[in-house]
Amino acid sequence: MIPRQQPPASRESAPDAIVVGAGFAGIHMLWKLQTLGFTAVLLEAESDVGGCWYANRYPGARCDVESFAYSYSFSREIEDEWRWTERYPTQAEIQRYQGFVVDRLNLRNRIRFSSRVVTASYAEEAGRWAIKCEDGTAYSSTHLFLATGPLTVPRMPEIAGIDTFSGESYHTARWPKRGVNLTGKRVGLIGTGSSGTQLIPAVTDVVERLYVFVRTPNYVTPARNYPLTQEHRDYWIRNREELRRLCRRSEVGGGGDVLTFEKLRWKRGLDSKALSNEQQQEIMAECWEAGGPAPLIYAFKDVYSDPVVNELVSSFIRSKISEVIQDAEVLETLTPAGYPFLAKRPCVADNYYESFTRPNVEAVNLRRHPVKAVTPGGISLVDRDIELDVIVYASGFDAMTGAITSIDIRGRHGISIQQAWRAGPQSYLGMAVAGFPNMFILGGPGSPSVLTNVVATTEFQVDYLGDMLAYAQRAAATVIEAASDAQNKWVTHASQVARGTLFDRADSWYVGANVPGKPRVVLPYAGGSIAYQDACAEVTRDGYRGFVISKS
Ligand code: NAP
């Protein structure tokens, strides 16, 4: 049920809880806190809701999890009233949805926009967090929830002369709200991860020429996006309980491709070694036609962990690329080699490879022709100068930890989160950090986060934390903190699990390799959603084992 009136915060600047970040997780956490009777204020750096979907408004930006699955499951009213229009929702549609949810739940008056949190320190005597925003506004709260997002802090490439460019330049994650006119322009794009691969097909019709600077080519699968009909919606509504349950208990926690999965359900987790080559190829072809990342990832078991099974799928994708790209040089530039499928986050985009068959699109192979510098006129390679009007940087993020470590957070004894995470992020279940009482993280390192449908995974975490707060409340306890030994065990377990996968076989943001000096660890929990949920449930059954829940 959605209450029309929210209880007022006891005091604006001293609520029970502060939530940081108005993306999916933060909005839901705010709602959960209110339903539990806590006063809460949400602080958001930007001027509207959205989180990563506020900032990443580059042409072609859309989610690669199907809209039905990439949505809240906690409110029947919201499910009934909202209409998704496409299989994969665009950035604009997702942001509209988040705005709709916030208004429908009467949460907007609890959100302080343009409030970038810069410091948060725990005052032990008072048992409260002191929080300060960039504009000097101060808050204090018992609980602090960091819903700051795994992909929030953009990274510019380490290229000399970036500031000297005389044309326009943009990062995909800071795309201006007013839009950018690329019509008739010579555009250079650096980065072919999920953002770059989506942007390319969206701009080829308007640019005069697009130079795509490719360092490491990715495995890009087609989305096969389509408009949703009443029939799709009826199917979803009829089956939503079962589909939500399947999502929740899938390896990627809600992953993926709900409608497709229904069609392909029998083709999941097959033992590829028991199939003939012909059968394997037939199944992969069907998955390719279904579109989206999930069918190909889950058709065969052990794609994440067995190099032989992985190579079967990797080489299938390479063969699909060569069906589209005829030119040998372009094919070499765009074909992923030397690392397995999924070691980097898979990219999903319609018409990606097809874009490179157009006369106005050029793939520049940076392995063969490295960049020397950005110059006032464009980009200078070791053997060629390319004149540009616009440079687009789709160069990624300081992922998973960046948004947290960019706040000066101090726990007990003034220890900073940067110090606590010197050797890589340490947490218990990815949700709490020893020495930082009553501070909770949503979608962060040590949890399945980006390896799953983040909306579903953070919904699980919001419910989990809500239950734990209610448990503490019943026990008249005010402090919840991860115990160091439980945290150490979780971190050790997570790294053991990661060693059994292929995630460390590429230099990607999954392991912090894109940020010089960042400790190399597999940042998300690699054991999958089901193992994660089961581990959390076991902790609950043991009376929240590993959390110290106390009166002070
Ligand atoms: P990304 O995956 O980290 O890709 C960054 C790209 O920039 C890579 O191709 C990288 O090349 C290149 N690059 C960085 N520095 C460079 C340099 N100095 N010279 C040349 N190239 C350089 O970033 P992203 O594409 O923004 O995606 C990040 C994540 O956001 C995704 O993995 C995904 O989780 C999420 N996302 C999701 C969606 C969706 O749902 N569809 C859309 C967009 C983003 P190297 O690989 O060689 O380093």
Residues whose N, C-alpha, C, O or C-beta is under 5 A from the ligand:
A	BS01	NAP	R62 C63 D64 L151 P157 E158 I190 G191 T192 G193 S194 S195 G196 F213 R215 T216 R345 A394 S395 G396 F397 D507 W509
